[in-house]
């Protein structure tokens, strides 16, 4: 991987024992809408340990790239980038209170574009809440356009019988990951085929094409569950029963010849 020449004031988190990791996690939690609190890996109690493990490999082998504006005492702004094949995905971006309005968010987005070019990624992508018009306008000014829309919808388990065909296909590795980092993806087999369920603490996230709540009810017998929801497609202006709605936005990257 080409060594990234940082923009002024922006650096990469390279050490698993970086003293700012806990502060970075606290900052990233602020970019999650209030209605989604507790449902993303950022909210896992030991997510800082996951980030430490993620930045441990040599830079050329990582799929997580943390770019920060910081000084010796604090992190002013952070962007959590994920390399997903030929796409560079902005998993989260946040600016500390008292630092907003200084252009840090735009600077980190421009920095991500430089990073994508150097990694050979064809585009940048991100998810933004439809209830956050200020963020959407920032992304639009940086060349991002809407690609698709998704909604998060509650799945009720009261009185639901567990699906008897459910089998846990990778329980040992999931249990180890969940124990270490507070979240994990559990691969499930059933009469309806194979799918994956994201578990964060005691919440379950079902994919859009997962079978009915019987699958979640089966999981609730082995994974302590206080909340279950599903992410599925929607349209920008349509009515919804969901508690949160997001736009997937993307921006093409002009690669060097």
Residue, then its C-alpha position, 0 to 999 in steps of 0.5 A: x500500500x502506498x504510504x499516505x501523506x497526511x493532510x496537515x494535522x491529520x494522522x493515522x492510529x497505528x498502535x494497538x495501545x494508542x492512549x486515545x482509543x477510548x476517547x475515539x470510541x466515545x467520539x464515534x458513539x456521538x455520530x450514531x442517532x439517538x434512536x439507534x443508541x446501543x445497537x451498533x458495535x461502537x456501543x459495545x463495552x469493549x469496542x476500543x479493544x476491537x479497534x486496537x486489534x484492527x490496527x495491529x497488522x501492518x498498514x498494507x494488510x488492514x481493513x480498518x483505517x482510523x484517521x484523526x485530528x488530535x494533539x497530545x491531550x485529545x482527539x478533535x475529530x476522527x474518521x473510521x474508514x473500512x476497506x471493503x473490496x474496491x470501496x472505501x466505506x466511512x463507518x463513522x465520522x465525528x467532531x468533538x464538541x467545541x471543535x465543530x464549525x472549524x472544517x474538521x469534518x470536511x478535511x477528513x472527507x477530503x483526506x478519505x478521498x486521497x486515501x481511496x485514490x492511493x488504495x485504488x478504491x473506485x468509490x467512497x460510500x457512507x450511511x447518513x441518517x435521513x434525520x440529519x440534513x446538515x450532514x447530508x448537505x456536507x456530503x453533497x458538497x463533497x460530491x456524494x449522491x444518494x444510492x439507496x435507502x434503508x430503514x430499521x424496524x423493530x421485531x417483536x418476539x413476545x409470544x413467538x415460537x422459536x424456529x426448530x430448524x435453526x442451527x448455529x454454524x459458527x458458535x465457537x468463533x462467534x462466542x469468542x469474538x463477542x466475549x472479547x469485543x462485545x459484538x459479533x456476527x453469528x452465522x445461522x442455518x435453517x430450513x430457509x437457508x443460511x444468513x448472518x445475525x449481528x449481535x451487539x451486547x443483548x441486541x440482535x440485528x436481522x438482515x432484510x432477507x432473514x426469515x420471520x421472528x422465529x429465528x430471533x426467538x431461537x437465538x434468544x434462547x442462547x443469546x441474552x436478548x433485550x431488543x431485536x430489529x431488522x434493516x431493510x430497503x425503503x424509499x426516500x419519501x415513503x411512509x415507514x414503520x421503522x424507528x430510523x432511516x438512512x441514505x447510502x451515499x457514494x462518490x466516485x474516485x478518479x484514480x490516477x492513470 
